[in-house]
Amino acid sequence: MEMKRREFLARSIVGMGGVLLGSGCLDAARQKATKHDPYELVPLGKTGIKVSRVGLGTGMRGGGRQSNHTRMGKEKFDALAMGCYERGVRMFDLADLYGTHPFLAGALKKMRRKDYAITSKIWFRPGGIPEPERPSPDIVVERFLRELKTDYVDLVLLHCVTSGQWPEELGEQMDILAKLKKKGLIRAHGVSCHSLGALEACVKEPWVDSVHVRINPYAVKMDVKTIEEIPKVEAVLKAMRRQGKAVIGMKIIGEGTFGNSDEKRDVSIKYALESGCLDAMVVGFEKLEEVSDFAARARKVSVGEGVSQLLVRRPARVA
């Protein structure tokens, strides 16, 4: 009798739970589970690194170790970085070219090291940074660690690779970064691509752990010039992902070009989430309002919904 009574109560509670949830609460729960979470932790290929789906980029209008992020001053930058972290951002994208290492170091003091990932980039090209010398990556990464006040950098890239023969041309730098990875000073290495030829070379190069790529559905500030050419980029990125290489998107909203168009921002964010080309993305947010706006638009995109080819591929003038 006691067992039957317990079974009756258990079933009653389960049934009551269903009634209390009702269609509204249940639909809300299902909607939450089927919508994209911009702050969800996702793996970067086979690197073993997990990051938030959306990270903070710090290189808006960057060059000469300055960017819009350094120009806002350390106090405002610290507030931006901490505000992003408090919302759920767990990836911070830096570069020697941007000069943002010392700026982020202050905010990092308030975060647990295991709770976030740092990506940074080595500038090996002429110009771009004040001094003419280009020390080897081991010397550069050692400076990065001092500037960031950390024991390791999660991902280090060779910045702004344009040549289709970069694996042959940058072999020495690649070997040094591989040694730094074995020492645990960096967790993964790769390249930031600025040409389709450079991107295609990544598919054949086993050294590549991760790639930064410029991508959006309007071919703005990308490695191709027309919307019709975007499938070429998509094919390369999907090939890399099948190999277990990580792909991080940048210029998702055209480096702010689509800031005045709700439609283009919605389409671009939907495309980034549903194209199947990206593991994660970085966006150069300059205000916390921009972070919240991006997150709200991302949460409107259903998981597995896919992107309308008509919507994405149609020619469109950038507002």
Sine and cosine of phi, psi and omega as CSV:
sin_phi,cos_phi,sin_psi,cos_psi,sin_omega,cos_omega
0.00,0.00,-0.66,0.75,0.00,-1.00
-0.89,0.45,-0.66,0.75,0.01,-1.00
-0.89,0.45,-0.69,0.72,0.01,-1.00
-0.89,0.46,-0.62,0.78,-0.02,-1.00
-0.91,0.43,-0.66,0.75,0.00,-1.00
-0.91,0.42,-0.66,0.75,0.01,-1.00
-0.89,0.46,-0.66,0.75,0.00,-1.00
-0.88,0.47,-0.70,0.71,0.00,-1.00
-0.90,0.43,-0.68,0.74,-0.01,-1.00
-0.88,0.48,-0.71,0.71,-0.01,-1.00
-0.92,0.40,-0.59,0.80,0.00,-1.00
-0.90,0.43,-0.66,0.75,-0.01,-1.00
-0.91,0.42,-0.68,0.73,0.03,-1.00
-0.87,0.50,-0.72,0.70,0.01,-1.00
-0.90,0.44,-0.66,0.75,0.01,-1.00
-0.90,0.44,-0.61,0.79,0.02,-1.00
-0.86,0.51,-0.66,0.75,0.01,-1.00
-0.90,0.44,-0.63,0.77,0.01,-1.00
-0.92,0.39,-0.68,0.73,-0.02,-1.00
-0.91,0.42,-0.62,0.78,0.04,-1.00
-0.88,0.48,-0.72,0.70,0.01,-1.00
0.88,0.47,0.04,-1.00,-0.04,-1.00
-0.94,0.35,-0.58,0.82,-0.04,-1.00
-0.91,0.42,-0.79,0.61,-0.03,-1.00
-0.92,0.39,-0.63,0.78,-0.01,-1.00
-0.91,0.41,-0.67,0.74,0.04,-1.00
-0.89,0.45,-0.62,0.79,0.01,-1.00
-0.90,0.44,-0.66,0.75,0.02,-1.00
-0.90,0.43,-0.68,0.73,0.01,-1.00
-0.91,0.40,-0.63,0.77,0.00,-1.00
-0.89,0.46,-0.66,0.75,0.01,-1.00
-0.88,0.48,-0.63,0.78,-0.05,-1.00
-0.97,0.26,-0.35,0.94,-0.07,-1.00
-0.95,-0.32,0.15,0.99,0.05,-1.00
-0.95,-0.32,0.49,-0.87,-0.01,-1.00
-0.94,0.35,0.70,-0.71,0.10,-1.00
-0.97,-0.24,0.93,-0.37,-0.05,-1.00
-0.90,0.44,-0.32,0.95,-0.04,-1.00
-0.98,-0.22,0.10,1.00,0.03,-1.00
-0.88,0.48,0.66,-0.75,0.06,-1.00
-0.98,0.21,0.79,-0.62,-0.04,-1.00
-0.77,-0.63,0.51,-0.86,0.02,-1.00
-0.98,0.20,0.58,-0.81,0.11,-0.99
-1.00,-0.06,1.00,-0.01,0.00,-1.00
0.79,0.61,-0.73,-0.68,0.00,-1.00
-0.98,-0.19,0.31,0.95,-0.07,-1.00
-0.96,0.30,-0.37,0.93,-0.12,-0.99
1.00,0.09,0.01,1.00,0.00,-1.00
-1.00,-0.08,0.69,-0.72,0.11,-0.99
-0.91,-0.42,0.66,-0.75,-0.02,-1.00
-0.68,-0.73,0.28,-0.96,0.17,-0.99
-0.93,0.37,0.52,-0.86,-0.04,-1.00
-0.84,0.54,-0.54,0.84,0.04,-1.00
-0.87,-0.49,0.77,-0.64,0.02,-1.00
-0.89,-0.45,0.22,-0.98,0.01,-1.00
-1.00,0.00,0.89,-0.45,0.15,-0.99
-1.00,0.06,0.57,-0.82,-0.09,-1.00
-0.83,-0.55,0.40,0.92,-0.10,-0.99
-0.88,-0.47,0.46,0.89,0.02,-1.00
-0.87,0.50,0.84,-0.54,-0.03,-1.00
0.82,0.58,0.72,0.69,-0.11,-0.99
-1.00,0.04,0.50,-0.87,0.06,-1.00
0.28,-0.96,0.55,-0.84,0.03,-1.00
0.91,0.42,0.51,0.86,-0.06,-1.00
0.87,0.50,0.60,0.80,0.13,-0.99
-0.64,-0.77,0.39,-0.92,0.13,-0.99
-0.38,-0.92,0.08,-1.00,0.09,-1.00
-0.85,0.53,-0.46,0.89,-0.02,-1.00
-0.96,0.27,-0.62,0.79,0.07,-1.00
-0.96,0.28,-0.55,0.84,-0.03,-1.00
-0.93,0.36,-0.30,0.95,0.04,-1.00
-0.98,0.21,-0.18,0.98,0.01,-1.00
1.00,0.01,0.41,-0.91,-0.12,-0.99
-0.91,0.42,-0.59,0.81,-0.04,-1.00
-0.90,0.44,-0.74,0.67,0.00,-1.00
-0.94,0.34,-0.59,0.81,0.04,-1.00
-0.90,0.43,-0.68,0.74,0.02,-1.00
-0.86,0.50,-0.68,0.73,0.01,-1.00
-0.90,0.43,-0.63,0.78,0.03,-1.00
-0.91,0.42,-0.75,0.66,-0.03,-1.00
-0.89,0.46,-0.70,0.71,0.00,-1.00
-0.93,0.38,-0.61,0.79,0.04,-1.00
-0.90,0.44,-0.63,0.77,0.07,-1.00
-0.90,0.44,-0.71,0.71,0.00,-1.00
-0.87,0.49,-0.70,0.71,-0.02,-1.00
-0.90,0.44,-0.48,0.88,0.04,-1.00
-0.98,0.18,-0.37,0.93,0.02,-1.00
0.78,-0.62,0.01,1.00,0.03,-1.00
-0.93,0.37,0.76,-0.65,-0.03,-1.00
-0.77,-0.64,0.34,0.94,0.09,-1.00
-0.67,-0.74,0.77,-0.64,0.01,-1.00
-0.85,-0.53,0.85,-0.53,-0.12,-0.99
-0.97,-0.25,0.89,-0.45,-0.10,-1.00
-0.85,-0.53,0.00,-1.00,0.12,-0.99
-0.21,-0.98,0.49,-0.87,0.09,-1.00
-0.86,0.51,-0.59,0.80,-0.01,-1.00
-0.86,0.51,-0.54,0.84,-0.07,-1.00
-1.00,0.09,-0.40,0.92,-0.05,-1.00
0.95,0.33,0.42,0.91,-0.13,-0.99
-0.99,-0.11,-0.03,1.00,0.01,-1.00
-0.84,0.54,-0.81,0.59,-0.01,-1.00
-0.89,0.45,-0.47,0.88,0.00,-1.00
-0.94,0.35,-0.70,0.72,-0.02,-1.00
-0.95,0.31,-0.47,0.88,-0.06,-1.00
-0.81,0.59,-0.62,0.78,0.00,-1.00
-0.90,0.45,-0.68,0.73,0.00,-1.00
-0.94,0.34,-0.56,0.83,-0.05,-1.00
-0.90,0.44,-0.43,0.90,0.02,-1.00
-0.86,0.52,-0.45,0.89,-0.08,-1.00
-1.00,-0.07,0.06,1.00,-0.05,-1.00
-0.86,-0.50,0.50,-0.87,0.10,-0.99
-0.97,0.24,0.74,-0.67,-0.11,-0.99
-0.85,0.53,-0.58,0.81,-0.04,-1.00
-0.96,0.28,-0.13,0.99,-0.08,-1.00
-1.00,-0.04,-0.04,1.00,-0.04,-1.00
-0.55,-0.83,0.28,-0.96,0.05,-1.00
-0.84,-0.54,0.64,-0.77,0.05,-1.00
-0.95,-0.32,0.79,-0.62,0.19,-0.98
-0.91,-0.41,0.66,-0.75,0.05,-1.00
-0.59,-0.80,0.12,-0.99,-0.16,-0.99
-0.65,-0.76,0.63,-0.77,0.03,-1.00
-1.00,-0.10,0.78,-0.62,0.03,-1.00
-1.00,-0.04,0.93,-0.37,-0.05,-1.00
-0.95,-0.30,-0.09,1.00,-0.12,-0.99
-1.00,0.07,0.30,-0.95,0.10,-0.99
-0.91,0.42,0.48,-0.87,0.01,-1.00
0.92,0.39,-0.23,-0.97,0.10,-1.00
1.00,0.05,-0.72,0.69,0.04,-1.00
-0.83,-0.55,0.38,-0.93,-0.18,-0.98
-0.84,0.54,-0.72,0.69,-0.11,-0.99
-1.00,0.09,0.52,-0.85,-0.02,-1.00
-0.98,0.19,-0.36,0.93,-0.04,-1.00
-0.95,0.31,0.53,-0.85,0.07,-1.00
-0.78,-0.62,1.00,0.09,-0.02,-1.00
-0.88,0.48,0.29,-0.96,0.01,-1.00
-0.92,0.39,0.39,-0.92,-0.08,-1.00
-0.84,0.55,-0.51,0.86,0.00,-1.00
-0.91,0.42,-0.62,0.78,0.04,-1.00
-0.94,0.35,-0.65,0.76,-0.02,-1.00
-0.92,0.39,-0.71,0.70,-0.02,-1.00
-0.91,0.42,-0.59,0.80,0.07,-1.00
-0.86,0.52,-0.65,0.76,0.06,-1.00
-0.92,0.39,-0.66,0.75,0.05,-1.00
-0.81,0.59,-0.71,0.70,-0.04,-1.00
-0.89,0.46,-0.65,0.76,0.03,-1.00
-0.92,0.40,-0.70,0.72,-0.03,-1.00
-0.90,0.43,-0.60,0.80,-0.04,-1.00
-1.00,0.03,-0.21,0.98,-0.04,-1.00
0.83,0.56,0.78,0.63,-0.01,-1.00
-0.68,-0.73,0.29,-0.96,-0.02,-1.00
-1.00,0.02,-0.29,0.96,-0.01,-1.00
-0.38,-0.92,0.39,-0.92,0.13,-0.99
-0.92,-0.40,0.73,-0.69,-0.10,-0.99
-0.91,0.41,-0.72,0.70,-0.06,-1.00
-0.64,-0.76,0.81,-0.59,0.06,-1.00
-0.87,-0.50,0.77,-0.64,-0.05,-1.00
-0.89,-0.46,0.47,-0.88,0.25,-0.97
-0.99,0.14,0.83,-0.56,-0.28,-0.96
-1.00,0.01,0.74,-0.67,0.13,-0.99
0.88,0.47,0.84,0.54,0.05,-1.00
-0.99,0.15,0.79,-0.61,-0.05,-1.00
-0.85,-0.52,-0.41,0.91,-0.07,-1.00
-0.98,0.20,0.65,-0.76,0.09,-1.00
-0.95,0.31,-0.19,0.98,0.04,-1.00
-0.96,-0.28,0.38,0.92,-0.08,-1.00
-0.85,0.53,-0.55,0.84,0.01,-1.00
-0.88,0.48,-0.55,0.83,0.05,-1.00
-0.98,0.20,-0.62,0.78,-0.08,-1.00
-0.97,0.25,-0.49,0.87,-0.08,-1.00
-0.93,-0.37,0.41,0.91,-0.07,-1.00
-0.85,0.53,-0.64,0.77,-0.02,-1.00
-0.90,0.44,-0.73,0.69,0.03,-1.00
-0.88,0.48,-0.65,0.76,0.00,-1.00
-0.89,0.46,-0.68,0.73,0.00,-1.00
-0.89,0.46,-0.65,0.76,-0.01,-1.00
-0.92,0.39,-0.67,0.74,0.03,-1.00
-0.90,0.44,-0.59,0.81,0.05,-1.00
-0.89,0.46,-0.63,0.78,0.03,-1.00
-0.92,0.38,-0.64,0.77,0.05,-1.00
-0.89,0.45,-0.58,0.82,0.05,-1.00
-0.90,0.43,-0.67,0.74,0.03,-1.00
-0.90,0.44,-0.54,0.84,0.01,-1.00
-0.98,0.21,-0.21,0.98,-0.01,-1.00
1.00,0.09,0.15,0.99,0.03,-1.00
-0.98,0.21,-0.44,0.90,0.19,-0.98
-0.73,-0.69,0.44,-0.90,-0.03,-1.00
-0.99,-0.13,-0.40,0.92,-0.02,-1.00
-0.37,-0.93,0.33,-0.94,0.00,-1.00
-0.65,-0.76,0.30,-0.96,-0.01,-1.00
0.02,-1.00,-0.45,-0.89,-0.06,-1.00
-0.66,-0.75,0.41,-0.91,0.17,-0.99
-0.96,-0.29,0.91,-0.42,-0.17,-0.99
-1.00,-0.09,0.63,-0.78,0.04,-1.00
-0.73,-0.69,0.52,0.86,0.15,-0.99
-0.30,-0.95,0.44,-0.90,0.01,-1.00
-0.92,0.40,-0.60,0.80,0.03,-1.00
-0.88,0.47,-0.68,0.74,0.04,-1.00
-0.90,0.44,-0.62,0.78,0.01,-1.00
-0.91,0.42,-0.69,0.73,-0.01,-1.00
-0.90,0.45,-0.56,0.83,0.02,-1.00
-0.91,0.41,-0.41,0.91,0.00,-1.00
-0.91,0.42,-0.50,0.87,-0.05,-1.00
-0.90,0.43,-0.61,0.79,-0.08,-1.00
-1.00,0.00,-0.13,0.99,-0.11,-0.99
-0.98,-0.18,0.95,-0.32,-0.04,-1.00
-0.92,0.39,-0.34,0.94,0.02,-1.00
-0.89,0.45,-0.44,0.90,-0.10,-1.00
-0.94,0.34,0.86,-0.51,0.14,-0.99
-1.00,-0.09,-0.59,0.81,-0.11,-0.99
-0.45,-0.89,0.51,-0.86,-0.02,-1.00
-0.74,-0.67,0.70,-0.72,0.21,-0.98
-1.00,-0.08,0.75,-0.66,-0.05,-1.00
-0.70,-0.71,0.59,-0.80,0.06,-1.00
-1.00,0.06,0.84,-0.54,-0.06,-1.00
-0.43,-0.90,0.70,-0.72,0.14,-0.99
-0.30,-0.95,0.25,-0.97,-0.10,-1.00
-0.98,0.19,0.06,1.00,-0.02,-1.00
-0.91,-0.42,0.09,1.00,0.02,-1.00
0.85,0.53,0.57,0.82,0.01,-1.00
-1.00,-0.10,0.81,-0.59,-0.01,-1.00
0.83,0.56,0.62,0.78,0.00,-1.00
-0.94,-0.33,-0.02,-1.00,0.03,-1.00
-0.99,0.12,-0.09,1.00,0.14,-0.99
-0.83,-0.56,0.30,-0.95,-0.15,-0.99
-0.97,-0.26,-0.31,0.95,-0.06,-1.00
-0.80,-0.61,0.41,-0.91,0.03,-1.00
-0.87,0.50,-0.59,0.81,-0.04,-1.00
-0.90,0.43,-0.36,0.93,-0.02,-1.00
-1.00,0.01,-0.18,0.98,-0.06,-1.00
-0.83,0.56,-0.62,0.79,0.03,-1.00
-0.83,0.56,-0.44,0.90,0.07,-1.00
-0.89,0.45,-0.68,0.73,0.03,-1.00
-0.92,0.39,-0.71,0.71,0.00,-1.00
-0.84,0.54,-0.69,0.72,-0.03,-1.00
-0.88,0.47,-0.65,0.76,0.01,-1.00
-0.92,0.40,-0.69,0.72,-0.03,-1.00
-0.91,0.41,-0.65,0.76,0.02,-1.00
-0.92,0.38,-0.56,0.83,0.07,-1.00
-0.90,0.44,-0.66,0.75,0.03,-1.00
-0.91,0.43,-0.68,0.74,-0.01,-1.00
-0.91,0.42,-0.57,0.82,0.06,-1.00
-0.90,0.44,-0.45,0.89,0.04,-1.00
-0.99,0.15,-0.13,0.99,-0.04,-1.00
1.00,-0.02,0.14,0.99,0.06,-1.00
-0.99,0.14,0.59,-0.81,-0.01,-1.00
-0.99,0.11,0.56,-0.83,0.05,-1.00
-0.77,-0.63,0.85,-0.52,0.02,-1.00
-0.91,-0.41,0.84,-0.55,-0.05,-1.00
-1.00,0.07,0.58,-0.82,0.13,-0.99
-0.69,-0.72,0.18,-0.98,-0.10,-0.99
0.85,0.53,0.56,0.83,-0.05,-1.00
-0.86,0.50,-0.65,0.76,0.05,-1.00
-0.92,-0.38,0.61,0.79,0.12,-0.99
0.90,0.43,0.59,0.81,-0.04,-1.00
0.81,0.59,0.68,0.73,0.02,-1.00
1.00,0.09,-0.04,1.00,-0.05,-1.00
-0.87,0.50,-0.52,0.85,-0.05,-1.00
-1.00,-0.05,0.27,0.96,-0.09,-1.00
-0.86,0.51,-0.46,0.89,-0.04,-1.00
-0.99,-0.15,0.14,0.99,-0.02,-1.00
-0.82,-0.57,0.95,-0.31,0.05,-1.00
-0.87,0.50,-0.66,0.75,-0.04,-1.00
-0.89,0.46,-0.73,0.68,-0.04,-1.00
-0.92,0.39,-0.59,0.81,0.06,-1.00
-0.91,0.41,-0.70,0.72,0.02,-1.00
-0.87,0.48,-0.74,0.67,-0.03,-1.00
-0.90,0.44,-0.65,0.76,-0.04,-1.00
-0.92,0.39,-0.67,0.74,0.01,-1.00
-0.93,0.37,-0.67,0.75,0.05,-1.00
-0.87,0.50,-0.69,0.72,-0.01,-1.00
-0.88,0.47,-0.72,0.70,-0.01,-1.00
-0.87,0.49,-0.62,0.79,-0.04,-1.00
-0.98,0.21,-0.51,0.86,-0.16,-0.99
-0.93,-0.37,-0.04,1.00,-0.08,-1.00
-0.95,0.31,-0.37,0.93,-0.07,-1.00
0.98,0.19,0.18,0.98,-0.05,-1.00
-1.00,-0.10,-0.36,0.93,-0.21,-0.98
-0.85,-0.52,0.57,-0.82,0.21,-0.98
-1.00,0.08,-0.67,0.75,-0.05,-1.00
-0.42,-0.91,0.01,-1.00,-0.01,-1.00
-0.51,-0.86,0.42,-0.91,0.10,-1.00
-0.85,-0.53,0.63,-0.77,-0.03,-1.00
-0.75,-0.66,0.69,-0.73,-0.04,-1.00
-0.99,0.14,0.88,0.47,0.04,-1.00
-0.87,0.50,0.67,-0.74,0.07,-1.00
-0.91,-0.42,-0.22,0.98,0.03,-1.00
-0.67,-0.75,0.50,-0.87,0.02,-1.00
-0.92,0.40,-0.45,0.89,0.06,-1.00
-0.88,0.47,-0.57,0.82,0.03,-1.00
-0.93,0.36,-0.59,0.81,0.05,-1.00
-0.89,0.45,-0.74,0.67,-0.02,-1.00
-0.90,0.43,-0.63,0.78,0.01,-1.00
-0.90,0.44,-0.71,0.70,0.01,-1.00
-0.88,0.47,-0.70,0.71,-0.02,-1.00
-0.89,0.46,-0.66,0.75,0.01,-1.00
-0.90,0.44,-0.65,0.76,0.01,-1.00
-0.93,0.36,-0.62,0.79,0.03,-1.00
-0.90,0.44,-0.61,0.79,-0.05,-1.00
-0.95,0.32,-0.19,0.98,0.07,-1.00
-0.99,0.14,-0.22,0.98,-0.08,-1.00
-1.00,0.02,0.83,-0.56,-0.01,-1.00
-0.97,0.22,0.65,-0.76,0.05,-1.00
-0.91,0.41,0.78,-0.62,0.05,-1.00
0.98,0.21,0.09,1.00,-0.04,-1.00
-0.94,0.35,-0.57,0.83,-0.04,-1.00
0.99,0.11,0.24,-0.97,-0.04,-1.00
-0.94,-0.35,0.75,-0.66,0.05,-1.00
-0.89,0.45,0.86,-0.51,-0.01,-1.00
-0.89,0.46,-0.58,0.81,0.04,-1.00
-0.89,0.45,-0.67,0.75,-0.04,-1.00
-0.92,0.40,-0.66,0.75,-0.10,-0.99
-0.99,0.14,-0.64,0.77,-0.16,-0.99
-1.00,0.08,-0.26,0.97,-0.11,-0.99
-0.90,0.44,0.64,-0.77,0.07,-1.00
-0.87,0.50,0.64,-0.77,-0.03,-1.00
-0.50,-0.87,0.66,-0.75,0.09,-1.00
-0.99,0.13,0.67,-0.74,-0.01,-1.00
-0.98,0.21,0.77,-0.63,0.00,-1.00
-0.95,0.31,0.00,0.00,0.00,0.00
